[in-house]
Amino acid sequence: MRLRKIAGADEAVAKHERVLKAEQRKAGWLKELAAGKPAYLEIGMGKGDFMLEMADKYPNALFLGLEKYSSVLLKALQKYDNIEDKPENLWFLWENALDLADIFSAAGLDGIYLNFSDPWPKERYAKRRLTAPAFLEKYYQILKPEGRVEFKTDNPGLFDFSLHSLADSPYFKIEKIYRDLHREIAAAENVMTEYEKKFSALGHPIYKIVCSKTAGTSMP
Ligand SMILES: C[S@@+](CC[C@H](N)C(=O)[O-])C[C@H]1O[C@@H](n2cnc3c(N)ncnc32)[C@H](O)[C@@H]1O
């Protein structure tokens, strides 16, 4: 996501009360915060449209939006602040996905959303793609035994790479593949992300892969 650095974004994000700071994340923090609800993480949340809608639609689940750039996260926080009836089940993390194992030291997540992840088309950057094998291993570590990953993209190259990476992974089993999501499911069953709205309006088909550590559960 290209966004000019916003002056003061670091400070604004660092002091925002819905951003979970490292010092608030003591052992067992996720279990405490979830308080028995299922917990879902979007990695590379962007400006937050998907997480805001999910939190509103599913009040009995906990949602966490992780974003590495403060200027992008700030946009999500501003949207949150502008909601009159603010969802209490949504929190934000200003972090890099590379540090997931430190942030989520225990296997406590029910699901991970990877929505329109940066494609990193050049082969020499393949390891930065969020579906690269080293990331899949991290997801495996922080997901509950029945945990799931849902991936959406409009990018055919990233879709093919992710399909192979997941199919070859010892950590995940592919449950379902969509090659034109918006034609294959009813609109009411799908919460669209900011990028999804943008690219589907341009006529791009949306790809989706659903996978699990173990079969038999479902994500909202
Ligand atoms: C293309 S945008 C998609 C945003 C949103 N998920 C959507 O579908 O509209 C990808 C986002 O992922 C973030 N991102 C990329 N790599 C990341 C990483 N390693 N850790 C955290 N965020 C990352 C980028 O800063 C950007 O905001």
The ligand as a Gaussian input file, in Angstrom:
#p B3LYP/6-31G(d) Opt

LIG

0 1
 C       -2.221000      -4.349000      -0.324000
 S       -2.547000      -3.871000       1.287000
 C       -4.058000      -4.731000       1.669000
 C       -4.820000      -4.106000       2.807000
 C       -6.099000      -4.829000       3.250000
 N       -5.794000      -6.124000       3.806000
 C       -7.087000      -4.957000       2.133000
 O       -7.325000      -6.075000       1.670000
 O       -7.660000      -3.937000       1.723000
 C       -1.329000      -4.817000       2.189000
 C       -1.072000      -4.265000       3.584000
 O       -0.222000      -5.173000       4.263000
 C        0.722000      -4.451000       5.026000
 N        1.873000      -5.338000       5.246000
 C        2.685000      -5.838000       4.284000
 N        3.641000      -6.616000       4.823000
 C        3.417000      -6.605000       6.169000
 C        4.071000      -7.201000       7.262000
 N        5.173000      -7.958000       7.085000
 N        3.589000      -6.998000       8.494000
 C        2.477000      -6.234000       8.689000
 N        1.822000      -5.613000       7.680000
 C        2.276000      -5.799000       6.436000
 C        1.028000      -3.248000       4.151000
 O        1.603000      -2.183000       4.878000
 C       -0.355000      -2.924000       3.604000
 O       -1.050000      -2.014000       4.427000

